[in-house]
């Protein structure tokens, strides 16, 4: 098949289209601005400043050795010294060096003039090497303070040493001015004060771990007016006497450098090659920078029975051309280890709180625990692409639909053929030919996207003859996943353009998965869970797993004491009993309400702001504040729970879906029965992110996605992801049971917490009978609790926990006693109990009467 290169044939300037004006030339001012912003100009200027600093440094040093014979020369004018041939100087840098040293040192700032050279040196290094850590702003602070202090101090202590060279004319002037206004003792005090400020600026006291009140003389550090630590977060002096481990600054610098090196490496991708149908490899065509490989091929459509209008003039381009050698290299680097594994411990409250120090030696999983399935290549030959293209063009021409161009984008499972129809062609005509195109291609699962959002083309997705397996290892090792800054990133697979797809669970914020049996739902759940395990530390993430089938999620029981959460009285962390599921969901509701109260006290709106504030030690742990890990609720088979528990499951689950995203509780629900009585309207309304694997009918597809398409998938992990306004086709990454076994064994074998993360206790109060209240058995905090509830008019157990700093069991007993005494009303589900006594005066009278009646007995 002949190959054409899409090469530019002429360099002539084209005239602007009608109605458009030619771009105006840049003004001289803008041209000069662009000139000085060029990288080469900045590097040349930086090198010039460095060499100038070295030149002046040698000149200054030479002047301090030869100042006596050279001072007699400077009775003449500067121009005469530089131009006269009879004047001889002894400076190593000649006359220019001697003049510069004389007027900088003796007639200027004395030996403090060296500080200027230090600043120029740092500025030159920063211009020459922008990625260097040259502290330009820090140096400027030191120079500004030192140029005031050193000359005045030398004039105050040693004014006549070396004929006034040490203080310089400037130092003598400043010292005389201070003595005239402050006297000798006052001048000494002000110089001592400036010395202390100078030592603070250069960080002298930190060498001896000597703590002083934190402040900044210039009100600026970097870009804002607050001191920042190595992580870019605001540092403050905590007012609470709490001892914690602090992160060593040297290790933070090392981690930053490692992060920079890791980013620079990236993942190398092989340049695509194409074949001519044999094993010979043809040369690659011209490749545009920053864009995928594009190959122009002559379609070569044979003559048909009736003439086709555009069969020989249709442009056909192929993106991601492949051959047997085409493969995207898997990144071999291990995931970055957490800072807490390499830190040096020290005590103090001047640094950020680090929740990872609970398990400081935890090691993140390595990539060798996962399998490689194939070479991560796309097995689509050019002959297959061209044959499909010819059949599509022929079918459309049979119905008098002209097209201008076809572009094929190769994916792991399907190939997307993008069609640009001729002007005047109605898109609905192409959309109605879905079955005809599927018949001509003899393929299963043809899907037409008319039009593709944001492109202005019509897409036809055709399954590949040899679909590929996307390994979980290739997703997690990708540069896109490794450099993701999302809070809860997870990789689901690859798109139709063979690109790694990474999403953030906190942005979704809940996921609803559905599909027929055996189409990949459990593998999709495992992919999400595995991604989070590779990215988050056990202190930052907890899972609540519900598995009615009892065989899918039990593989993760080995990481119970690392990542799982459960009720305090539960023996197993993987929940399989429906009754325990109801208690767990209600317990998560209590956890959600407690977290919202903490957010209210901290005056923040979401968990990210709260944890940031807690890490900066702005919240007091003695007031109930603590670091909040993210909680992800995973339910493998939702239909079974709805059939057995019904509203008891749906009500608390809907409440969590509506409110829990701000406090870091996210839901992932999977079901194999996508019917309207299982996926109700209240559930769908709160799950904007939906994943649809292959289903049997279009009705099921509309139930999941509110649109058809899931019935046209080909199975085996082929799925559609709907995020509300966008519909993305993905090939789910595959992770097998042995891989999960190795992963959980690696994590479970490490040092863990004493037990799983405990959720708040919840007892079904509807089944409990409140016995008659006995004043002799009342709790010591009974009266205090009654006053709190009457003041707030909220009969809440969690309120007593926070206000009185007691556990859930004791708070529940006090609530029962208050109900028996008639102070609060009965249990009303998720709502707070009604407080029957409305004023504090009535409460005091009630308590007094209760004590009198008890004493009278």
C-alpha positions in Angstrom: 0.0 0.0 0.0 1.6 3.3 -1.0 2.4 5.7 1.9 2.1 9.4 1.7 3.8 11.8 4.2 1.9 14.7 5.4 4.8 17.1 4.7 4.5 20.8 4.2 5.3 21.6 0.5 5.7 25.3 0.6 6.9 28.0 3.0 5.2 30.9 1.3 3.1 33.2 3.5 -0.6 32.8 2.8 -2.9 35.8 2.5 -5.3 36.1 5.5 -8.8 34.7 4.8 -11.5 37.2 3.8 -12.8 39.2 6.7 -9.7 38.7 8.8 -6.9 41.1 9.3 -3.2 40.4 9.2 -1.6 40.3 12.7 0.1 43.5 13.6 3.8 43.5 14.2 5.0 43.7 17.8 5.9 47.1 19.1 9.6 47.8 20.0 8.7 47.8 23.7 7.1 44.3 23.5 10.0 43.1 21.4 12.5 44.2 24.0 10.4 42.7 26.8 10.4 39.3 25.0 14.1 39.6 24.3 14.9 40.0 28.0 12.6 37.2 28.9 14.4 34.8 26.7 16.1 32.0 28.6 19.5 32.5 26.8 19.6 36.2 27.6 19.0 35.4 31.3 21.7 32.8 31.4 24.2 35.1 29.7 23.3 37.8 32.2 23.6 35.4 35.1 27.1 34.3 34.0 28.2 37.9 33.7 27.1 38.7 37.2 28.9 35.6 38.6 32.2 36.6 36.8 31.8 40.2 37.9 31.4 39.0 41.5 34.6 37.0 41.2 36.5 40.0 39.7 35.4 42.4 42.4 36.2 39.8 45.1 39.8 39.4 44.0 40.1 43.2 43.6 38.8 43.8 47.2 41.2 41.2 48.6 44.1 42.7 46.7 43.2 46.2 48.0 43.3 45.1 51.6 46.9 44.0 51.1 48.1 47.0 49.1 46.0 49.9 50.5 48.9 51.9 51.8 50.8 52.6 48.6 47.6 52.9 46.5 45.8 55.5 48.7 48.3 58.1 47.6 47.3 57.5 44.0 43.7 58.5 44.6 44.5 62.1 45.2 44.0 62.4 41.5 40.7 62.3 39.6 39.3 58.9 38.7 39.5 59.7 35.0 43.1 60.7 35.2 44.0 57.5 37.1 42.3 55.3 34.5 43.7 57.2 31.4 47.2 58.3 32.6 50.1 56.0 31.6 52.3 57.3 34.4 50.1 56.0 37.2 51.0 52.6 38.6 48.8 50.5 40.9 49.5 47.3 42.7 46.0 45.7 42.5 45.8 42.3 40.9 42.8 43.5 38.8 44.5 46.6 37.5 43.3 50.1 37.6 39.7 49.3 37.3 39.9 46.8 40.2 41.8 49.3 42.3 39.3 52.1 41.7 36.3 49.8 42.4 37.9 48.5 45.6 38.8 52.0 46.9 35.4 53.6 46.4 33.5 50.4 47.5 35.5 49.8 50.7 37.3 52.9 52.0 34.9 55.5 50.6 31.9 53.2 50.8 30.8 50.4 53.2 34.1 49.1 54.4 34.7 45.4 54.4 30.9 44.9 54.5 31.1 45.5 50.7 31.8 41.8 50.4 28.1 41.2 51.3 27.1 42.8 48.0 29.3 40.3 46.1 27.6 37.4 48.0 24.2 38.7 46.9 25.3 39.1 43.3 26.7 35.6 43.3 23.4 34.1 44.5 21.4 36.1 41.9 23.7 35.1 39.1 23.5 31.4 40.1 19.6 31.7 40.1 19.6 33.2 36.6 22.0 30.7 35.2 20.4 27.7 36.9 16.7 28.4 37.6 16.2 25.0 39.3 18.9 25.6 41.8 18.2 26.3 45.5 20.1 29.6 45.6 18.5 31.5 48.5 18.3 34.9 46.7 15.6 36.5 49.0 17.3 35.1 52.2 20.6 36.6 50.9 19.0 39.9 50.3 17.7 40.0 53.9 21.2 39.2 55.2 22.9 41.9 53.0 20.3 44.6 53.9 20.8 44.1 57.6 24.5 43.4 57.5 25.3 46.5 55.3 23.8 48.6 58.1 25.3 46.8 61.1 28.8 45.9 60.2 30.1 49.3 59.1 28.5 51.1 62.1 29.8 48.4 64.5 33.4 48.6 63.1 33.2 52.4 63.4 31.9 52.0 67.0 34.5 49.4 68.1 37.6 50.0 65.8 37.3 53.3 64.0 41.0 53.9 63.2 42.1 50.4 62.3 43.8 50.4 58.9 43.0 54.1 58.4 39.2 53.5 58.6 39.1 50.8 56.0 37.0 48.4 58.1 34.0 50.7 58.7 34.4 52.8 55.6 33.0 56.3 55.1 29.4 55.1 55.4 30.1 53.3 58.7 31.7 56.4 60.2 28.8 58.6 59.1 26.2 56.2 60.6 28.1 55.8 63.9 28.5 59.6 64.3 24.8 60.1 63.5 23.7 57.5 66.1 26.1 58.9 68.8 24.7 62.4 68.3 21.1 61.2 68.8 21.5 58.3 71.2 24.9 58.7 72.8 27.5 56.0 73.2 25.5 53.6 75.4 22.4 54.0 73.3 24.3 53.3 70.1 25.7 50.2 71.7 22.2 49.0 72.6 20.8 49.6 69.1 23.7 47.8 67.5 23.2 44.8 69.9 19.5 44.7 68.9 20.4 44.7 65.2 22.8 41.9 65.8 20.1 39.7 67.4 17.8 40.4 64.4 20.7 39.5 62.0 21.2 36.2 63.8 17.5 35.4 63.6 17.4 36.1 59.9 20.4 33.9 59.1 19.0 31.1 61.3 21.8 31.1 63.8 19.7 30.0 66.8 18.4 26.9 65.0 21.9 25.4 65.0 21.7 25.0 68.8 17.9 24.2 68.9 17.4 27.5 70.8 13.7 28.5 70.5 12.8 32.2 70.3 9.4 33.8 69.4 8.8 33.4 65.7 8.5 36.7 63.7 9.7 38.2 60.5 11.3 41.6 60.2 10.2 42.3 56.7 6.8 40.6 56.9 7.5 38.5 53.9 8.9 35.0 53.2 8.7 33.9 49.6 5.4 35.0 48.2 3.3 35.8 51.3 3.8 37.4 54.6 3.9 34.3 56.8 6.8 32.0 57.5 6.5 28.7 55.6 8.1 25.4 56.2 9.6 23.1 53.7 6.3 21.7 52.6 5.0 25.2 51.6 2.5 25.2 54.5 2.2 27.9 57.1 4.1 27.2 60.3 2.9 28.5 63.6 3.9 28.2 67.2 1.3 26.0 68.9 0.0 27.2 72.2 -0.6 23.7 73.5 2.1 21.8 75.3 2.0 18.7 73.1 5.0 16.6 72.2 5.1 15.2 68.7 7.6 13.9 66.2 8.7 16.5 63.7 9.9 16.1 60.2 13.5 16.9 59.6 14.2 19.7 57.2 17.1 17.9 55.6 15.0 14.9 54.7 12.3 17.1 53.3 14.9 18.7 51.0 16.0 15.2 49.9 12.5 14.1 49.2 11.8 17.3 47.2 15.0 16.6 45.1 13.9 12.9 44.6 10.5 14.1 43.5 12.1 16.5 41.0 14.3 13.7 39.6 11.3 11.3 39.4 9.3 13.9 37.4 12.2 14.5 35.0 12.5 10.8 34.2 8.9 10.3 33.1 7.9 7.3 31.0 9.4 6.8 27.6 7.1 5.8 24.9 8.2 4.1 21.7 7.7 5.8 18.4 5.0 4.0 16.4 5.9 1.9 13.4 3.8 0.7 10.5 4.1 -2.3 8.3 3.1 -3.1 4.7 1.3 -6.3 5.6 4.5 -8.3 5.9 7.2 -8.4 8.6 9.1 -5.6 7.0 9.1 -2.3 9.0 8.6 0.8 7.0 10.1 4.2 8.0 8.1 6.4 10.2 6.5 9.5 8.7 6.8 13.0 9.9 5.7 13.3 13.5 4.5 16.6 14.9 5.9 17.7 18.2 3.5 17.1 21.1 1.0 15.1 19.0 0.5 11.4 18.4 1.8 9.8 15.3 -0.4 10.5 12.3 -0.1 8.4 9.1 -1.7 9.4 5.8 -2.7 6.3 3.9 -4.1 5.9 0.4 -7.3 4.1 0.9 -7.2 2.4 -2.5 -10.9 1.4 -2.6 -11.6 -1.0 -5.4 -14.1 -0.2 -8.1 -17.7 -1.0 -7.1 -20.8 -1.7 -9.1 -22.0 1.9 -9.0 -19.7 4.9 -8.9 -19.0 6.3 -5.4 -18.7 10.1 -5.1 -15.9 10.2 -2.7 -14.4 6.8 -2.4 -11.0 7.8 -3.8 -10.7 11.2 -2.2 -11.4 10.5 1.4 -8.5 11.3 3.7 -7.7 8.5 6.2 -5.4 9.1 9.2 -4.4 6.6 11.9 -3.5 7.6 15.4 -1.4 5.4 17.6 0.0 3.2 14.6 1.1 -0.1 16.0 3.1 -3.1 15.1 4.4 -6.1 17.0 7.2 -3.9 18.5 4.8 -1.1 19.5 4.7 -1.0 23.2 4.4 1.6 25.9 7.2 1.1 28.3 6.1 0.4 31.9 7.7 2.6 34.4 10.0 0.5 36.6 10.5 2.9 39.4 9.1 2.0 42.8 6.4 4.3 44.1 7.8 7.2 46.2 8.3 6.1 49.8 6.6 8.3 52.4 8.6 10.9 54.1 7.8 9.3 57.5 10.0 6.2 56.6 13.2 8.3 56.4 12.6 11.1 58.8 14.8 11.8 61.8 12.6 12.1 64.9 12.7 15.1 67.1 10.3 16.5 69.6 8.7 19.9 69.3 5.5 21.7 68.4 7.1 24.1 65.9 6.7 21.6 63.0 3.7 20.2 61.3 1.8 17.2 62.7 2.5 14.0 60.8 -0.2 11.3 61.1 2.0 8.8 59.3 4.3 8.6 62.4 1.8 6.2 64.0 3.3 3.6 61.5 6.6 5.3 60.7 8.2 2.2 59.0 5.2 1.3 56.8 6.4 0.4 53.3 4.1 1.1 50.3 3.5 -1.9 48.0 5.9 -2.5 45.1 5.1 -3.1 41.5 6.6 -6.6 41.4 3.5 -7.8 43.3 1.5 -7.3 40.1 1.6 -9.2 36.8 2.3 -8.1 33.3 -0.3 -9.3 30.8 1.4 -9.2 27.4 3.7 -6.3 26.5 1.0 -3.6 26.8 0.8 -3.3 23.1 -2.1 -2.8 20.7 -2.6 -5.7 18.4 -4.3 -4.0 15.5 -2.8 -4.4 12.0 -3.1 -1.7 9.3 -4.9 -4.2 7.1 -7.7 -4.4 9.6 -7.9 -0.7 9.9 -8.1 -0.1 6.2 -10.6 -2.9 5.6 -12.9 -1.4 8.3 -12.5 2.0 6.8 -13.4 0.8 3.3 -16.6 -0.9 4.6 -17.7 2.2 6.5 -17.1 4.4 3.5 -18.9 2.0 1.2 -21.9 1.6 3.5 -22.3 5.3 3.9 -22.0 5.9 0.1 -24.8 3.3 -0.5 -27.0 5.8 1.4 -25.6 8.9 -0.4 -23.8 10.1 2.6 -20.6 11.8 1.6 -17.7 12.2 4.0 -14.5 14.3 3.8 -12.1 12.6 6.2 -11.8 9.5 8.5 -9.4 9.3 11.4 -8.8 6.0 13.3 -7.8 6.2 16.9 -6.6 2.8 18.2 -7.5 1.6 21.7 -6.9 -1.6 23.6 -10.4 -3.0 23.0 -12.0 -0.8 20.3 -10.9 1.5 17.5 -12.7 4.8 17.2 -13.2 6.0 13.6 -13.9 9.7 13.5 -15.9 10.9 10.5 -16.2 14.4 9.2 -19.3 14.4 7.0 -19.6 16.6 4.0 -21.5 19.9 4.4 -25.3 19.5 4.4 -25.3 15.9 5.7 -27.7 15.4 8.6 -26.1 13.7 11.6 -29.3 11.7 12.3 -28.9 9.8 9.0 -25.6 8.5 10.2 -26.9 7.6 13.6 -29.7 5.6 12.2 -27.3 3.4 10.2 -25.8 1.7 13.3 -27.2 -1.7 12.4 -26.2 -1.4 8.8 -22.6 -0.6 9.6 -22.5 -3.4 12.2 -23.7 -5.8 9.5 -21.1 -4.7 6.9 -18.3 -5.0 9.5 -19.6 -8.3 10.9 -18.7 -7.0 14.3 -20.4 -7.1 17.7 -21.1 -4.0 19.7 -20.9 -1.2 17.1 -21.5 2.1 18.9 -22.1 5.4 17.1 -21.4 8.7 18.9 -23.1 11.5 16.9 -21.6 14.0 17.4 -18.5 13.5 19.6 -18.7 16.3 22.3 -16.2 19.1 21.7 -14.8 17.7 18.4 -17.5 18.3 15.8 -17.1 14.8 14.3 -19.1 11.6 14.3 -17.5 8.6 16.1 -18.0 4.9 15.2 -16.5 2.5 17.8 -15.6 -0.8 16.3 -14.3 -3.7 18.4 -10.8 -5.0 17.6 -10.3 -8.5 16.4 -7.7 -9.1 19.0 -8.6 -7.1 22.1 -5.8 -6.5 24.6 -5.6 -7.0 28.4 -4.8 -3.8 30.3 -2.7 -4.8 33.3 -3.1 -3.0 36.6 0.6 -2.7 36.8 0.8 -0.5 33.6 -1.8 1.8 35.1 -0.2 2.2 38.5 3.3 2.5 37.1 2.2 5.3 34.7 3.6 8.8 35.1 0.1 10.1 35.2 -0.8 8.1 38.3 2.5 8.6 40.0 2.4 12.4 39.6 -1.3 12.7 40.5 -2.0 15.4 43.1 -5.6 14.2 43.8 -6.7 13.4 47.3 -8.0 9.9 46.4 -6.7 9.0 42.9 -7.6 5.7 41.3 -6.9 4.2 37.9 -9.7 2.5 36.1 -8.0 1.5 32.9 -7.4 3.0 29.4 -9.5 5.1 27.0 -10.2 4.3 23.4 -7.2 6.5 22.6 -5.0 4.1 24.7 -4.4 6.8 27.4 -4.3 6.0 31.1 -7.5 7.2 32.8 -7.0 8.6 36.3 -9.9 10.0 38.4 -10.3 11.5 41.9 -12.8 9.9 44.1 -13.3 13.1 46.1 -14.5 14.9 43.0 -17.1 12.3 42.0 -17.8 11.8 45.1 -19.6 8.4 45.0 -19.6 5.7 42.4 -22.4 3.4 41.3 -21.3 0.3 39.3 -23.7 -2.0 37.5 -23.6 -4.7 34.9 -24.6 -8.2 34.1 -23.0 -11.2 35.8 -19.4 -11.9 34.9 -18.7 -8.6 33.0 -16.1 -7.2 35.4 -17.8 -5.4 38.3 -15.7 -7.2 41.0 -12.5 -6.5 39.0 -13.5 -2.9 38.8 -13.9 -2.7 42.6 -10.5 -4.4 43.1 -8.9 -1.9 40.7 -10.2 1.1 42.7 -9.2 -0.4 46.0 -5.8 -1.4 44.7 -5.1 2.1 43.4 -5.9 3.6 46.8 -3.7 1.1 48.6 -0.8 2.1 46.4 -1.3 5.8 47.0 -2.5 6.4 50.6 -1.0 5.6 54.0 -3.0 3.5 56.5 -3.3 6.6 58.7 -5.0 8.5 55.8 -7.6 6.0 54.5 -10.0 3.4 55.9 -12.3 1.0 54.1 -15.7 -0.2 55.3 -16.3 -3.4 53.2 -19.7 -5.0 52.8 -19.8 -8.4 50.9 -23.2 -10.2 51.0 -21.7 -12.8 48.6 -19.0 -13.6 51.2 -16.3 -14.5 48.7 -15.4 -11.3 46.8 -14.0 -8.9 49.3 -12.7 -11.5 51.9 -9.4 -11.3 50.1 -8.8 -8.0 51.9 -9.2 -9.4 55.4 -5.4 -9.6 55.8 -5.2 -5.8 55.9 -7.8 -5.4 58.6 -5.5 -3.7 61.2 -4.1 -1.4 58.5 -6.9 -0.1 56.3 -10.2 -1.6 57.5 -12.9 -0.1 59.8 -15.5 -1.9 61.7 -17.9 -1.7 64.7 -16.2 -2.2 68.1 -18.2 -5.3 68.9 -17.7 -6.9 65.5 -15.4 -9.9 65.1 -14.8 -9.6 61.4 -14.1 -6.4 59.5 -15.6 -7.7 56.2 -19.4 -7.4 56.8 -21.6 -10.2 55.4 -24.6 -10.1 57.7 -27.4 -7.9 56.6 -28.3 -6.8 60.2 -24.7 -5.7 60.8 -24.9 -3.7 57.5 -27.8 -1.7 58.9 -25.9 -1.0 62.1 -22.7 -0.1 60.2 -24.6 2.4 58.0 -26.2 4.0 61.0 -22.8 4.1 62.7 -21.3 5.9 59.7 -24.2 8.3 60.0 -23.1 9.0 63.6 -19.5 9.4 62.5 -20.7 11.8 59.8 -22.6 13.9 62.3 -19.6 14.0 64.7 -17.3 15.1 61.9 -19.7 17.9 60.9 -19.7 19.1 64.5 -15.9 19.1 64.4 -15.9 21.0 61.1 -18.3 23.5 62.7 -16.1 24.1 65.7 -13.0 24.4 63.4 -14.9 26.9 61.1 -14.0 25.0 57.9 -16.2 23.6 55.2 -14.6 20.2 54.3 -12.2 17.6 55.5 -9.3 18.9 53.4 -9.4 22.3 55.1 -9.9 20.6 58.5 -7.0 18.3 58.2 -4.8 21.0 56.9 -5.7 23.1 59.9 -5.0 20.2 62.2 -1.6 19.5 60.7 -0.6 23.1 61.2 -1.6 22.6 64.9 -4.3 25.2 64.9 -6.8 22.8 66.6 -6.6 21.5 70.1 -6.7 17.7 70.6 -8.0 18.2 74.1 -11.2 19.6 72.7 -11.9 16.5 70.7 -10.2 17.4 67.5 -8.2 14.7 65.7 -6.9 13.9 62.3 -9.7 12.5 60.1 -8.9 9.7 57.7 -10.9 9.3 54.5 -13.5 6.5 54.8 -14.6 4.6 51.7 -17.7 2.4 51.9 -17.5 -0.5 49.4 -20.6 -2.6 48.8 -20.2 -5.5 46.3 -23.8 -6.6 45.8 -26.3 -3.9 46.6 -29.4 -5.7 45.2 -29.2 -8.5 47.9 -29.2 -5.9 50.7 -32.2 -4.0 49.2 -34.1 -7.3 48.9 -33.5 -8.3 52.5 -33.5 -5.0 54.3 -35.2 -2.6 52.0 -35.8 0.9 53.6 -33.5 0.1 56.5 -30.6 0.1 54.1 -31.8 2.7 51.6 -32.5 5.5 54.1 -29.1 5.7 55.9 -27.3 5.0 52.6 -29.1 7.9 50.9 -28.4 10.2 53.8 -24.7 9.3 53.6 -24.7 9.9 49.8 -26.3 13.3 50.3 -24.2 14.7 53.1 -21.0 12.6 53.7 -18.8 13.9 50.9 -17.7 17.0 52.8 -16.5 15.0 55.8 -14.5 12.5 53.7 -16.9 9.6 53.6 -17.3 8.2 50.0 -19.5 5.3 48.7 -18.8 2.7 46.0 -21.7 0.5 45.3 -21.9 -2.4 42.8 -24.9 -4.4 41.7 -25.6 -7.0 38.9 -29.3 -6.1 38.9 -29.7 -2.6 37.5 -33.5 -2.3 37.8 -35.5 0.6 39.0 -36.6 -1.0 42.3 -32.9 -1.6 43.2 -31.4 1.6 41.8 -34.1 4.0 43.0 -34.4 7.6 42.1 -33.1 8.9 45.4 -29.9 6.7 45.0 -29.4 7.8 41.4 -29.7 11.4 42.2 -26.8 11.2 44.7 -24.5 9.1 42.5 -23.5 11.3 39.6 -20.6 9.1 38.7 -21.8 5.8 37.3 -19.9 2.9 35.8 -21.8 0.6 33.4 -20.4 -2.7 32.3 -22.2 -4.7 29.6 -25.9 -5.2 30.3 -28.5 -7.2 28.4 -31.0 -4.6 27.4 -31.3 -0.9 26.6 -33.7 -0.5 29.5 -30.9 -1.5 31.9 -28.5 0.8 30.2 -30.9 3.7 30.6 -31.4 2.8 34.3 -27.7 3.1 34.9 -26.6 5.8 32.6 -29.8 7.5 31.6 -28.8 6.8 28.0 -28.3 3.7 25.8 -24.8 2.3 25.0 -24.1 -0.2 27.8 -25.9 -2.9 25.8 -23.5 -2.4 23.0 -20.4 -3.2 25.0 -18.4 -6.3 24.3 -17.8 -7.5 27.9 -14.6 -8.6 29.7 -14.0 -5.2 31.4 -15.3 -3.0 28.6 -17.3 -0.2 30.3 -18.8 3.3 30.1 -18.1 5.9 32.8 -20.7 8.7 33.1 -19.7 11.7 35.2 -22.9 13.7 34.6 -22.2 15.5 31.4 -19.6 13.3 29.8 -19.6 9.6 28.8 -16.2 7.9 28.5 -15.5 4.4 27.2 -12.8 2.6 29.1 -11.2 -0.8 29.2 -11.0 -1.7 32.8 -7.6 -2.7 34.2 -7.3 -6.4 35.1 -6.0 -7.6 38.4 -6.3 -11.3 39.3 -6.9 -13.0 42.6 -3.2 -14.1 43.1 -2.1 -10.5 42.7 -4.5 -9.4 45.4 -3.2 -12.2 47.6 0.4 -11.0 47.2 -0.6 -7.4 47.7 -2.6 -8.0 50.9 0.1 -10.4 52.2 2.8 -7.7 51.7 0.7 -5.1 53.6 -0.6 -7.5 56.3 2.9 -8.7 57.2 4.0 -5.3 58.3 3.6 -3.7 61.7 0.0 -2.5 62.1 -2.4 -0.8 64.5 -3.5 -2.9 67.5 -7.0 -3.3 66.0 -9.1 -2.1 63.0 -10.4 1.5 63.0 -13.4 1.6 65.3 -16.6 3.2 64.1 -19.0 4.8 66.7 -21.1 2.2 68.5 -24.7 2.0 67.4 -27.5 0.1 69.1 -31.0 -0.3 67.6 -32.9 1.7 70.2 -36.2 0.8 68.7 -35.8 -2.8 70.1 -34.7 -1.6 73.5 -37.1 -1.1 76.4 -36.3 1.7 78.7 -36.8 0.6 82.3 -38.2 2.8 85.0 -35.7 5.5 86.1 -34.0 4.9 89.5 -32.4 8.2 90.8 -30.1 6.1 93.0 -28.4 4.7 89.9 -28.1 7.9 88.0 -24.7 8.8 86.4 -22.5 11.4 88.0 -22.8 13.5 84.9 -26.6 13.2 84.8 -27.4 16.7 85.9 -24.6 18.3 83.7 -25.9 16.3 80.7 -29.5 17.5 81.4 -28.4 21.1 81.5 -26.5 20.8 78.2 -29.5 19.3 76.4 -31.9 21.9 77.8 -29.5 24.7 76.8 -29.1 23.4 73.2 -32.6 21.8 72.9 -30.9 18.8 71.2 -31.3 15.4 72.6 -28.2 14.0 70.9 -25.8 11.3 72.2 -22.9 12.6 70.1 -23.4 16.1 71.6 -22.8 14.7 75.1 -19.8 12.8 73.8 -18.2 16.1 72.6 -19.2 18.3 75.5 -18.4 16.0 78.3 -15.6 14.1 76.6 -17.0 10.7 77.3 -17.4 7.5 75.3 -20.5 6.5 73.3 -21.6 3.8 75.7 -21.7 6.1 78.7 -23.4 8.8 76.7 -26.0 6.3 75.6 -26.7 5.2 79.2 -27.1 8.9 80.3 -29.5 9.4 77.4 -31.5 6.4 78.5 -31.6 7.8 82.1 -32.7 11.2 80.8 -35.5 9.5 78.8 -36.6 7.5 81.9 -36.6 10.6 84.0 -38.8 12.4 81.4 -36.3 15.1 80.3 -35.9 13.9 76.7 -38.3 12.1 74.4 -38.0 8.6 72.8 -35.7 7.7 69.9 -36.8 9.1 66.5 -34.4 7.5 64.0 -31.8 9.8 62.6 -33.3 12.8 64.2 -32.3 14.2 67.5 -34.5 13.4 70.5 -37.0 16.0 71.6 -36.1 17.8 74.8 -39.3 17.9 76.9 -38.1 20.6 79.4 -37.7 23.9 77.6 -36.0 26.3 80.1 -33.2 26.0 82.6 -35.4 27.3 85.4 -37.9 24.5 84.8 -35.0 22.0 84.8 -33.6 23.2 88.1 -37.1 22.9 89.6 -37.5 19.4 88.1 -34.1 18.2 89.5 -34.9 19.6 92.9 -38.2 17.9 93.1 -36.6 14.6 91.9 -34.0 14.8 94.7 -36.7 15.6 97.3 -38.8 12.7 96.2 -35.8 10.4 96.3 -34.7 11.6 99.8 -38.3 11.4 101.1 -38.4 7.7 100.2 
